[in-house]
Amino acid sequence: MSNQTRVRHPGYLSKIMSAEAAAALIPAGANVGMSGFTGAGYPKQVPEALARRIERLHAAGEDFRIGLWTGASTAPELDGALAAVDGISMRLPYQSDPTVRKQINAGTTQYTDIHLSHVAQLAWFGFLGPLNVAVVEVAGILPDGRLIPSSSVGNNKTWLDHADHIILEVNSHQNIGLEGMHDIYYGTRLPPLRRPIPLLHPGDRIGDHYLQCDLNKVIAVVETQQPDRNSAFAAPDENSERIAGHIIDFLQLEVKAGRLPPELLPLQSGVGNIANAVLIGLNKGPFENMTAYTEVLQDGMLDMLRSGKLAMASATALSFSPAALADFNANIDFYRERIVLRPQEVSNHPELIRRLGLIAMNAMIEADIYGNVNSTHVMGSSIMNGIGGSGDFARNAYLSFFMTPSTAKNGAISCIVPMVSHTDHTEHDVEIIVTEQGLADLRGLSPTQRARLVIEKCAHPDYQPALRDYFERALRDAPGKHTPHLLTEALSWHARCVETGRMLA
């Protein structure tokens, strides 16, 4: 199918231009909302053309940087290209690019880490400042001007509605069979006019298949034909398989106890090899007719749809390995009946998460013995990627799991610590911690009960004695509380462990 058939409205045809010409329309200092969510559906050519322009301007002594807003992480053609020329002044709400991360931690790029469900409403509230330009990838433009969304939705609806000017990338590499897979809900309102979102089941369709766009705001259309970033998942290692086994055993016990139905409740799974291992385990497990209400659809859920274990899946983006993408494209008619892609303000909506009763499974960097979780920072101050949607799901889920191997760096660092160096999810929002060592069910327990259970079930045996020693002295000094003395000791734990050749994360 040629590019020409993807731009089928005469008003848009007249605005087709090169990526370089489109990039020239973005002013210095602009806040630019770009599409993209976990390496899917991001613009491919305009960001690189903009980076080349910035490089030329910087070489000529001109200052040119933009504020970059997206749905979540993107890819080297976007974040990487702009960061390489020091073109990003502010980044939100989530990223995973190593150059961007380095610049954020060096303080040369400002970063606002936001719960993903909050981004659209904060933009509409005016809390983030003006959105000057939107650069959004779509799979096609219909004769009546409606836009066929791409492989992610993210914040695209909000960017198109809220931006002063719009640049569209029409990517003919995206499978045109995506048409009809999306559910774009236009019923959200600002307070005090908000209404309940009428979604009762993960498979409900409550909106339109298409994005809407004001043609008068469109300043450029760029035709592209490039694939998304598709990264292969590593085969599950022994630790990941053990973590998956603990979760599946726990879910079986919950069904037996009558706290979960036989088909479970809707699944939410974070992205990564551990999450994918859990999905592989569920695909082999005893549960049938499951559903998913999540952010990102990855390989494991595609396997579950194909096997019939998963009846349907709702998400805001696709994130497949090359092999899984080939299967998706070859069987897109099958998957279109079983997959719904929504805006992230709906996929991550706290009220929907609580009402649907999700089983949320997310990764973390470290947890402390009381159940506080750090999912964003190393050593308390260096950002990794951001909080993403884990907070949306953890605080509101029916069951909230956090998963990690018990150690990192070949056992030199413990991921179970006396006190987390940065808190993203407090003990009040964390119900279940899982490592390859075991599973700690923290529901209804006091802080001292939680600590004993986390040490016993989740900590690596090499670190259990030190953690028990810390905990027992905490009880002696101030039962149930951290005194300043113990806080100082927890924060100096790293130095003491380095001296003995072992280190807590």
N, C-alpha and C positions, 0 to 999 in steps of 0.2 A: 504494500500500500504506500503510495507516495505521500510526501509532505503536503502536497496541494490538497489532497482529499481530507486532510485533518483540519484545515482551516476553511470552513465552508460558509462563513458569513462574510458578505462583501465589505462590511465596515471594518472587519479585522484584516481582510486581505490588503487593504490600502495602507495598513500600518506595519506590514512586514519589513524588517530591516535586519542588518547584520548585528551580531552580538556586540561588536565594537561600537556601532552607532547607538545601540540601546544603552550600553554602559556609559556613554558620554552624556546621557540624560540624567544621570544620578549625581546630585550636587554634593560637594564636600560638606561633611558634618551632618548628613542626612541620617535619620533612623530608617533602616531598610528591613522590611519584613520579608524573609525568604521562605519558600516552602522547604520541606524536608523533615523527615522523622526517622531516625535510626538508619541512615543510609538509603532511604527510599524516597523517591519523588522530589528530589531537590533539583534546582536549576543547574544545568551542566555547563553552559557556555557564557552566560552573562557574568557570573562571578569571576571566571578566569579572565574575561576581557576587562572587567573592572580592575582586577589585580594588575594586569599589564599597564593599564592607564595610570594607576596609582604609582607603580614603579617608575614610570616616565616622569610623573610630576614630582615625586620625591627626588629623583636625580636632578631635576631642574630647580630644586630648592623650595618647592611648594609643599605645604602641609595638606594632606588629604587623608582623612579617615572617616569611617562610618560607624554608626551603631548598628549592630547586627542582631536581629530577632529571628528566631526560627520556631519550629515545633519542638524539636529536640536536637540530637546530634545529626550531623550531615555526612560529609565526605571530603576527601582531599581536594576535589575540584571546587569546593566552596570554602569551608573553614580553612583548609590547608593553604589554598592559593592566596586568600586574603591575609592570613596571618604571616605568610612568608614575606610579604611586602610591608608588614606592619600597618595594615590597612584597617584594623578593627579597634575602635576606641572603647566600645562597650559591647559586651556579649551577654545575651540571655536567651532562653532560660536554662539551657543544658548543652554541654559540648563533650566531645571525646577526642579532640584532635591534639596530638602531642605538642605542636608548636603553640596552639592557642593556650593550652594548659601551662606551658612554660612562661608565656607572656603574662597570663593572669597571676601566677605565683610570683613573678618578678615585679608586679605592680604596674606594668606598662599598658596592660589592657584591663579595664574595669569589668567586673563580672557580677551579675545579679542572679543568684541561684533561687529559682522559684518552683513551687509545686506546679506540675504541668497543667493541672485542671484550673489553676488560677490565672494563667497568662492572658487568655482572651478577655476575661472580665477586667483584669487590671488595665489592659489596653483601652477598653471601652470606658472605664472609670476615668481615664485620663491620668492615671498614676504613673505611667511610663513615659509621658511626654507625647509629642506628635509622631505619627507614623507617616513619613514623607513619601516613601515609595514601597510598593510590594513587587517582588519578583517571584512569580509562582509558575511551577511546571504543571501543565495539563496534558492529557492524552489526546485531546481534540477539541474543536469548537464546532458546535452544531449550526445549521443554517439560521436558527432563531437566536443565536448568540449565547446559548447556554454552554457551559464548559464541562467536558468530561474529565473528572478528577483523575489523578495519576495513581501511583502505587502507595501513596500516603495522603492522608487528609490533614492531620495536624491542626495548625491554626489558620489554614488557608482561607476558610470562610471569613474569619475576622480580618485577615490582612486585606482581602479583596474589598470588604465592606468599609474598612476603616481608613485605608491608605488614601492619600491625596492623589497619587498617580500609580499606575499599574503597568508592569512589564510582564508579558506572558511568554513563557517558553513552551512551544507545542512540540512535544517529543514523540515522534513517530516510531521510536524504538519500543515504547510502552505498548503492551498488547491491547489492541482496540477492544478485545473481549472484556476488559475491565469495565466497560460501560454497563451499568446496571448493578454493579457490585456495591456501590456506595449508598449511604443514607445520610444526606446532609440536612440536618434539622435547623430550621430557621425560626423556631418558636421561642428562643431565649429572649428575655427582656431584662432591663436594668431595674434595680429596686427603685420604687416600691411596687413595680408592676410585674414582678416575676410570677411565673406560673409553674406548677409541677411539670416536669418532663414526662410525657405519657408513654413511658417505656416500661413494660411489665415483664418481659422475657428477653434474654439476650438476642433472640432472633427477630424481635419486632422491628419493623420498618416504620418510622414515624416522620420521615422527611422526603426529600427529593433525591433522585439519582445524580443530580447535576449541581454544580456551583453556579451562582448567579454573579453577574459582573456588569458594572455600568460602563458601557462602551466609551462614554465621554471621558472617563478617567484613564483609559488605556492609551499609553504614549508609545508603545512598541510591542511588536509581536516578533519573536525570534523562533525560527524553525530549527529543531535539533533532531538528532537520531543517535542517541548515546544511552548505554545501559546504566542502571543503578550500580552502586557499589555492592557487590555480593561477595561476602566472605564465607569461606567454608568453616563449619564448626569442627572442632577437634572431637575425635571419638571419645566417649565418656571414659575417664580414667577410674581407677578403683575407688578413690575417695568419692567421686561424683556418684558412682553406682551405689555406694554404701549410704550416702545421704538420701538418694532417691528411695532406697529400700526402707530406711527409717520412716520416711514420710508416708509411703504406701502402706506400711504396717500400721502406722498410726491412723490413717484414714479408714482402714478396715475395722479397727477397733471402735472408731467413732460411729461407723455404720452399725456395728453389732450392738453398741450401746444405745442406738436410737437417736443419736445427736446429728446424724447425717442421713439423708435418703440414700437408697442403693445406687442411684446415678450420681451421687454427690451433689454439691452446689456448684454454680459456675466457677470456672477456674481462671485465675489471673497468674501469669508467669512472667517474671522479668526475663531479660535477654542475657544469654551467656551459656557456657558449656554445662554448668551445674543445672540451670533451669531446663536446658534441653535434655539432660540425662533424666530428670524427673519426668518429663513428658514421655520419653522413651519407656521408662518404667511403667507409667500409667497405661501406655499402649499395650504393654504385655500383661497388665494386671487384670483384676477381676471385675472392674467397673465397666458398665455399658451405658450407652446413650448419654454421655456426658456433654456438657456445653462449656463454652469459654466466653468470658467477657474481660478483655485484656487490652493492653496498649499495642503490642507487637505480635504479629503472627509469624512464628519461626518454624524451622524444619519439623520439630517434634509434633506440633499441632497439625501440620500438613499430613504427616504420617497417620495421625489419629483420625483425621477426616477420611483419609483414603481407606483405612481399615474398618471404619464404621464405629469405632469406639467413641469418637466425638461426633455428635449429631450436627453441631454448627458452632461457628466461632465469630465473635464480634471483636473488632480491633480498630486502631486508627492507622496502622501501617503494616506493610509486609517486610520481612527481613529474612531472606532465604539464602542458602548456599547456592552455588551455581547449579548443582544437580537438582536441588529442590525447585529452583526457578524453572528449569527446563521441564520438570514434571508439571508445575503449575501452568505454564504456558501451553503445554500440550493438552491439558485437561481442564482448561479454564471454564468451559461450560459446566462441568461437574462442580467445580469449586464455587462458581458464581451463585449457585443455589444454596451454598452452605457457609459462605463468608459474607460478612457485612463490614464495610469500612466507614467509620464515623469521624466527625471532628473530635479532637482530644478533649474539648470541654464537655463532651458527652461520654466518651469512652472512659474518662477519668473522673467523672462527676461523683463527688462524695456521697450525695444523697442516693444516687442510683446504686453505688457500690454497697451501701448499707442495706438498702431495700432489697436488692437482689440476693444479698447474703453471700458474697464472694469468698472463695478460698484463695488467699493471696500468698504468693511464694516469691520472695525477693532475696537477692544477694546482699551481702554487707562486707565491709572491710574488717570490722571488729565488733565484738559485743563485750560488755563487762558482766561481772558475775551477778549483777542485779537485773540485767535484761535491757539496759540502755544500749542503743545501737548507733554506731558510726558508719555511715554509708558514703561519705563524701570526701573526707580529709585524711591525709596521712600525717601522723605526728601532730595532729591538732590544727595545723595551719596551711598545709599544702593541699590545694583542691585536686581531686582526681577528675571527676566528670561533672558531678552535681547530684542533687537529690532526685531529679527525674520525677517519675510518678509513684515512687515507692511510698511516699508519705500519703498520697491520695488513697492508696489501697490499704496500707498498714493500719491506719487509724480507723478505717470504716469497715473493714472486712469482717465477715463472720468468723473466720479463722485467719490469723496472720502469722506466717512462717518467715523467719529469716535464716538464711543458709550460708555456710562458709566451711571450707576445710578448717580444721582446728589449728593448723599452723601454716605459715607462709615461708618463703625463702628457704626451701628444703629443710624446714623444721627449725630454723634459727629464730623465727618470730612466732609467738603465740597470738592467735586471733581471739582468744578469750583472755580478758585483761581485768585488773582490779577496778579501774575506772576508765571509761572511754575518753580519749583525748579530745573528741568533738562529738556532740550529741545531736543526731538528726531525728531519732525516734526514741522517745523516752520509754522507760519501763512500763508506762501506762498503756502504750500502744503495741507492745511486743508480747505476743502470747506464747510463741513456740520458737525455740532456737534449736537448730539442727547442725551438727557437724558429722564427719564420718565416724566419730566416736560414739555418737548417740543423739537422742532427742530429749530435750527438756521441755515438758509441758508446764508452763508457768501460770496457767489460768487459776485465779483464786488464791494464789500463794502470797505470803508476806515477803518482805525483802530478805529476811534471813533464810526462809525456806527456798526462795528463788536462788539465792547465792549457793547454797549447799547443792541444789539440784544441778545448776549449770556447771559447777566444778566437777561434780561426780559424772554427769552424763556427757558433757560437751568438750571439756578441756582435754588436751593431750596428756597422757600419763606423765610425761616429762615435766609438765608445768603444774600438775595438781598439787604437789607439796608446797610450792611457793604460794600458790593461790589460797590454799587452806590456811597457811601461816598468816597471810595478810588478813584474811577474813576473821580468823580467831582474834587477832589483835584489834581489829575494828570493833568486834563485839565487846572486848574488854574496855576499850577507851570510850566508846559511845554507841551503845546498842542501837542498831538501825540507822545510824547517822555517820557521816564523815566529819570528823573534827578537822580544823586547819592542819594539825600535825599529820593526820592520815592523808589529807589531800596532798600535802607536800610530798609525802612518801610515795603516793601513787604516781605523781608526776615525775618523780625521780627514779621510778622503777626501771626505766629504760637504761639509765646509766649504770645502775647496779647490776642489771642482767648482762650488759655488754662486758662488764668486768669478768663475769663468770662464763662468758662464751655463749650465753643464751639471752634472748630478748623477747619481750612482749610487744605486740604491735602497737 
